[in-house]
Amino acid sequence: MQERQTLFPLRRVRTDVLDVAYHEAGPEDGDTVLLLHGFPYDIHSYVDVAPLLAGHGFHVVVPYLRGHGPTVFLSPSTPRSGQQAALGADALALMDALGVERAYLAGYDWGGRAACVAAALWPERVLGLVSVNGYLIQDIGAATRPLPPEREAGFWYFYYFLTERGRTGLATDPREVARVIWERNSPEWAFHARDLDRTARAFANPDYTDVVVHSYRHRLGFAPGADAYAKLEARLAGLPPVPVPTVTLDGLADGNFPATDGSATARHFTGPRLHRKVAGAGHNLPQERPEAFAAAVCDVRVLRQENTGPHRAAG
């Protein structure tokens, strides 16, 4: 049986908090783009996107997020936080560790949230943003506001992880939890069992369960954030705007996030922005429609160039 393609080799770099494992491709003197994955996924959401962007001259960096794959915490005393401020701070810290002054940030789900957080809080470091499902900074103050019941049903795992039963379920069988979420998130995606097996290796990280459970408990107001991110979370509570050039994407086959025309979140994007709907794409848009995702990254670079003049801002 043929093995699925992998993003290999991996490199490692230390930030202030993490030893980050990442894949790198493309010319080192190209514009840097960080491709940030979601939950319950891994870097192989970008297995086809990374070479496409490398071919367009980007310096591509695809890191495993905290609690995933070979990325590990440096200290046993660091809280295993999965809150949005931690994810955004990790993106900036990775850029610092790699010596990258400015970069394009692109992602979906957790990775899109990290990218939105970084673009809103540190716009001087972000050349442009690609975000699936638009503005992903969480309004935790409104966490008790219910969604329509049909949408709540798709987020069953949010509430499952609030319980110790859910923590045990995730720790016991993270692959099966992921399979159920994948099928709901992307009902038209005919993924193979080997795709899931490849990604499920990332769930063996010893901090995976703690980071995931904290992420969902924090976003629903059932767990405090780590002290180190209190000031950042206070800024995020104000839902800061994203002033950098942005391309937002919605998949027309997303099982939990119905595609929109982008107008509902337009007020959050104060820089130049394009919004697109992608046919046949579910929630894991870069893996399901890699050409569309890569095109969005290329187009946000053009959008930046059109709005900053002919000089290319090197990443």
Secondary structure, DSSP 8 states (H G I E B T S, - for coil): ---------EEEEE-SSEEEEEEEES-TTS-EEEEE--TT--GGGGTTHHHHHHHTT-EEEEE--TTSTT-EES-TTS-----HHHHHHHHHHHHHHHT-SSEEEEESHHHHHHHHHHHHH-GGGEEEEEEETS-----GGGTTS---HHHHHHTHHHHHTTSHHHHHHHHH-HHHHHHHHHHHH-TT----HHHHHHHHGGGGSTTHHHHHHHHHHHHTTSS---GGGHHHHHHHTT---B-S-EEEEEETT-SSS----SGGGGGGB-S-EEEEEETT--SSHHHHSHHHHHHHHHHHHHHHHHHH-S-----
